[in-house]
Amino acid sequence: MTEIESKTIALVGSQKGVYTFLADLTNHKQLMPESVYNWSATPDECKFTIQNMTKLELKVSQRVEFSEIKIETKGEVPFKISLSLNIVE
């Protein structure tokens, strides 16, 4: 299994505000690079295409209020993704 770990990203805002923004997958479109298109989302799930790669579906699998959001792939996908967003002050 390949594991890719990203570095910490600092965001300006309260812990509650950052969590509230990230907990709603409809907001994630603002964070996507230009290579992502055909975006559609609900607060709990999103679908999109990555240019010259594949289509992906993601869903929120767990929320811990104001501190953690876990997102994973949904349905049939060419590779599995698991994201853990940890929000700390």
N, CA, C and O of each residue as an XYZ file, in Angstrom:
356
protein
N       0.839     -1.169      0.000
C       0.000      0.000      0.000
C       0.890      1.239      0.000
O       1.879      1.305      0.730
N       0.533      2.206     -0.814
C       1.258      3.466     -0.864
C       0.590      4.459      0.066
O      -0.629      4.632      0.037
N       1.381      5.100      0.876
C       0.841      6.110      1.782
C       1.480      7.443      1.446
O       2.704      7.565      1.387
N       0.641      8.431      1.229
C       1.111      9.780      0.924
C       0.639     10.668      2.054
O      -0.558     10.748      2.331
N       1.559     11.323      2.694
C       1.200     12.189      3.806
C       1.564     13.615      3.446
O       2.692     13.894      3.040
N       0.606     14.520      3.596
C       0.868     15.913      3.263
C       1.347     16.656      4.492
O       1.214     16.188      5.623
N       1.901     17.812      4.242
C       2.364     18.619      5.359
C       1.210     19.401      5.963
O       0.127     19.483      5.385
N       1.452     19.958      7.104
C       0.454     20.752      7.809
C       0.211     22.055      7.053
O       1.141     22.690      6.556
N      -1.054     22.432      6.982
C      -1.433     23.686      6.337
C      -2.071     24.575      7.390
O      -2.949     24.132      8.129
N      -1.638     25.820      7.463
C      -2.201     26.757      8.428
C      -3.293     27.584      7.762
O      -3.093     28.142      6.683
N      -4.441     27.658      8.410
C      -5.563     28.467      7.930
C      -5.876     29.524      8.978
O      -5.744     29.283     10.177
N      -6.293     30.697      8.511
C      -6.665     31.765      9.425
C      -8.155     31.644      9.732
O      -8.975     31.584      8.816
N      -8.500     31.609     10.990
C      -9.894     31.504     11.409
C      -9.969     30.736     12.705
O      -8.992     30.133     13.149
N     -11.124     30.766     13.293
C     -11.309     30.018     14.539
C     -11.375     28.528     14.230
O     -11.676     28.134     13.103
N     -11.099     27.721     15.213
C     -11.179     26.269     15.049
C     -12.586     25.875     14.614
O     -12.748     25.038     13.726
N     -13.595     26.467     15.227
C     -14.990     26.175     14.880
C     -15.292     26.590     13.434
O     -15.960     25.853     12.708
N     -14.812     27.748     13.019
C     -15.058     28.232     11.666
C     -14.398     27.365     10.602
O     -15.008     27.062      9.577
N     -13.150     26.967     10.846
C     -12.439     26.103      9.898
C     -13.126     24.743      9.825
O     -13.323     24.205      8.735
N     -13.488     24.188     10.973
C     -14.186     22.906     10.992
C     -15.502     22.994     10.227
O     -15.801     22.124      9.409
N     -16.281     24.021     10.481
C     -17.582     24.186      9.833
C     -17.421     24.267      8.316
O     -18.216     23.682      7.581
N     -16.409     24.980      7.842
C     -16.151     25.086      6.404
C     -15.770     23.724      5.825
O     -16.336     23.302      4.816
N     -14.823     23.037      6.448
C     -14.321     21.772      5.913
C     -15.298     20.610      6.080
O     -15.246     19.652      5.308
N     -16.184     20.676      7.068
C     -17.131     19.586      7.311
C     -18.185     19.479      6.217
O     -18.833     18.440      6.088
N     -18.367     20.528      5.432
C     -19.346     20.559      4.338
C     -18.609     20.378      3.020
O     -17.915     21.292      2.575
N     -18.744     19.220      2.387
C     -17.993     18.937      1.159
C     -18.343     19.870      0.005
O     -17.571     19.967     -0.949
N     -19.474     20.555      0.058
C     -19.773     21.507     -1.020
C     -18.750     22.640     -1.035
O     -18.535     23.253     -2.080
N     -18.123     22.927      0.088
C     -17.112     23.979      0.161
C     -15.767     23.561     -0.424
O     -14.942     24.421     -0.735
N     -15.533     22.289     -0.578
C     -14.222     21.802     -1.025
C     -13.917     22.158     -2.474
O     -12.757     22.128     -2.884
N     -14.930     22.491     -3.245
C     -14.684     22.904     -4.634
C     -13.724     24.087     -4.678
O     -12.902     24.191     -5.588
N     -13.829     24.973     -3.700
C     -12.952     26.145     -3.630
C     -11.490     25.768     -3.401
O     -10.597     26.577     -3.653
N     -11.241     24.561     -2.932
C      -9.892     24.110     -2.605
C      -9.257     23.282     -3.723
O      -8.072     22.955     -3.659
N     -10.040     22.946     -4.739
C      -9.575     22.054     -5.793
C      -8.747     22.793     -6.847
O      -9.005     23.960     -7.140
N      -7.757     22.108     -7.410
C      -6.972     22.706     -8.504
C      -7.797     22.745     -9.795
O      -8.861     22.131     -9.880
N      -7.300     23.464    -10.783
C      -8.005     23.606    -12.062
C      -8.194     22.276    -12.784
O      -9.085     22.157    -13.625
N      -7.384     21.286    -12.476
C      -7.482     19.984    -13.146
C      -8.694     19.175    -12.688
O      -8.964     18.108    -13.238
N      -9.426     19.666    -11.692
C     -10.636     19.003    -11.213
C     -11.843     19.673    -11.854
O     -11.989     20.894    -11.796
N     -12.713     18.862    -12.472
C     -13.918     19.398    -13.100
C     -15.078     18.432    -12.907
O     -14.908     17.381    -12.289
N     -16.255     18.771    -13.425
C     -17.483     17.982    -13.223
C     -17.775     17.796    -11.732
O     -18.192     16.720    -11.303
N     -17.553     18.846    -10.957
C     -17.739     18.790     -9.508
C     -19.227     18.815     -9.165
O     -19.976     19.646     -9.681
N     -19.646     17.911     -8.303
C     -20.980     17.970     -7.710
C     -20.839     17.479     -6.277
O     -20.047     16.582     -5.990
N     -21.627     18.085     -5.373
C     -21.448     17.736     -3.970
C     -22.704     17.999     -3.154
O     -23.547     18.825     -3.505
N     -22.793     17.268     -2.058
C     -23.728     17.520     -0.971
C     -22.830     17.752      0.243
O     -21.613     17.603      0.131
N     -23.381     18.107      1.383
C     -22.523     18.264      2.556
C     -21.746     16.996      2.933
O     -20.686     17.087      3.551
N     -22.268     15.803      2.564
C     -21.643     14.537      2.965
C     -20.893     13.794      1.868
O     -20.096     12.907      2.173
N     -21.123     14.129      0.596
C     -20.505     13.391     -0.510
C     -20.143     14.340     -1.649
O     -20.743     15.404     -1.806
N     -19.154     13.934     -2.438
C     -18.811     14.698     -3.636
C     -18.339     13.759     -4.737
O     -17.847     12.661     -4.478
N     -18.506     14.226     -5.984
C     -18.061     13.503     -7.175
C     -17.322     14.499     -8.050
O     -17.703     15.666     -8.137
N     -16.261     14.028     -8.698
C     -15.520     14.910     -9.586
C     -14.621     14.085    -10.504
O     -14.414     12.889    -10.299
N     -14.102     14.758    -11.510
C     -13.169     14.140    -12.437
C     -11.845     14.868    -12.337
O     -11.803     16.096    -12.255
N     -10.765     14.104    -12.343
C      -9.427     14.688    -12.378
C      -8.933     14.557    -13.808
O      -8.851     13.455    -14.351
N      -8.607     15.682    -14.406
C      -8.199     15.722    -15.806
C      -7.083     14.710    -16.100
O      -6.084     14.635    -15.384
N      -7.281     13.948    -17.158
C      -6.328     12.935    -17.619
C      -6.078     11.832    -16.597
O      -5.068     11.133    -16.678
N      -6.988     11.669    -15.634
C      -6.807     10.607    -14.643
C      -8.045      9.751    -14.502
O      -8.161      8.706    -15.143
N      -8.978     10.190    -13.660
C     -10.119      9.342    -13.317
C     -11.256     10.137    -12.711
O     -11.120     11.326    -12.426
N     -12.372      9.468    -12.520
C     -13.504     10.021    -11.773
C     -13.427      9.460    -10.361
O     -13.069      8.300    -10.158
N     -13.765     10.295     -9.394
C     -13.747      9.861     -8.002
C     -15.025     10.276     -7.290
O     -15.636     11.295     -7.614
N     -15.410      9.471     -6.322
C     -16.502      9.797     -5.408
C     -15.950      9.673     -3.998
O     -15.303      8.682     -3.658
N     -16.211     10.690     -3.178
C     -15.762     10.695     -1.792
C     -16.948     10.905     -0.870
O     -17.961     11.485     -1.261
N     -16.810     10.422      0.367
C     -17.857     10.633      1.364
C     -17.218     10.887      2.724
O     -16.121     10.409      3.014
N     -17.921     11.641      3.541
C     -17.479     11.838      4.921
C     -17.820     10.571      5.684
O     -18.978     10.155      5.718
N     -16.823      9.959      6.292
C     -17.065      8.728      7.049
C     -17.149      8.977      8.549
O     -17.683      8.156      9.295
N     -16.616     10.123      8.986
C     -16.678     10.430     10.420
C     -16.442     11.911     10.633
O     -15.619     12.528      9.956
N     -17.170     12.470     11.577
C     -16.955     13.845     12.016
C     -16.867     13.843     13.546
O     -17.712     13.262     14.227
N     -15.841     14.497     14.066
C     -15.722     14.743     15.503
C     -15.789     16.261     15.628
O     -14.866     16.971     15.230
N     -16.884     16.740     16.181
C     -17.185     18.163     16.156
C     -15.995     19.035     16.547
O     -15.394     18.882     17.610
N     -15.688     19.950     15.643
C     -14.654     20.978     15.784
C     -13.220     20.454     15.832
O     -12.300     21.231     16.086
N     -12.999     19.144     15.593
C     -11.615     18.673     15.677
C     -11.167     17.730     14.559
O      -9.988     17.730     14.205
N     -12.077     16.921     13.989
C     -11.609     15.949     12.989
C     -12.709     15.615     11.991
O     -13.888     15.529     12.335
N     -12.285     15.428     10.741
C     -13.175     14.988      9.668
C     -12.434     13.903      8.898
O     -11.290     14.099      8.487
N     -13.078     12.773      8.707
C     -12.483     11.696      7.917
C     -13.294     11.546      6.639
O     -14.524     11.506      6.665
N     -12.582     11.463      5.520
C     -13.188     11.350      4.196
C     -12.570     10.148      3.503
O     -11.359      9.936      3.577
N     -13.410      9.353      2.820
C     -12.893      8.184      2.104
C     -13.614      8.022      0.773
O     -14.645      8.646      0.524
N     -13.055      7.180     -0.064
C     -13.664      6.921     -1.369
C     -14.972      6.186     -1.202
O     -15.203      5.499     -0.207
N     -15.830      6.346     -2.209
C     -17.137      5.714     -2.220
C     -17.308      5.000     -3.552
O     -16.855      5.491     -4.586
N     -17.959      3.849     -3.530
C     -18.252      3.125     -4.760
C     -17.023      2.485     -5.374
O     -16.003      2.284     -4.715
N     -17.149      2.168     -6.663
C     -16.040      1.548     -7.389
C     -15.068      2.624     -7.832
O     -15.432      3.539     -8.571
N     -13.845      2.509     -7.381
C     -12.808      3.488     -7.703
C     -11.527      2.756     -8.093
O     -11.294      1.631     -7.652
N     -10.695      3.397     -8.922
C      -9.446      2.743     -9.328
C      -8.431      2.641     -8.192
O      -7.529      1.805     -8.238
N      -8.577      3.487     -7.174
C      -7.699      3.431     -6.005
C      -8.456      4.015     -4.821
O      -9.318      4.877     -4.990
N      -8.136      3.550     -3.646
C      -8.816      4.023     -2.439
C      -8.066      5.206     -1.840
O      -6.836      5.265     -1.851
N      -8.850      6.145     -1.318
C      -8.300      7.333     -0.677
C      -8.918      7.441      0.700
O     -10.115      7.214      0.876
N      -8.105      7.786      1.663
C      -8.575      8.064      3.011
C      -7.903      9.361      3.457
O      -6.676      9.447      3.518
N      -8.721     10.365      3.766
C      -8.215     11.653      4.217
C      -8.628     11.868      5.656
O      -9.774     11.614      6.025
N      -7.710     12.328      6.458
C      -8.035     12.682      7.831
C      -7.674     14.146      8.014
O      -6.501     14.514      7.944
N      -8.681     14.984      8.249
C      -8.479     16.408      8.468
C      -8.538     16.668      9.966
O      -9.588     16.506     10.589
N      -7.433     17.063     10.533
C      -7.361     17.333     11.967
C      -7.279     18.837     12.168
O      -6.361     19.485     11.665
N      -8.229     19.387     12.897
C      -8.317     20.824     13.098
C      -7.926     21.132     14.528
O      -8.598     20.715     15.470
N      -6.843     21.860     14.682
C      -6.362     22.254     15.999
C      -6.037     23.742     15.982
O      -5.687     24.306     14.946
N      -6.159     24.371     17.161
C      -5.821     25.789     17.238
C      -4.336     25.948     17.332
O      -3.839     27.072     17.407
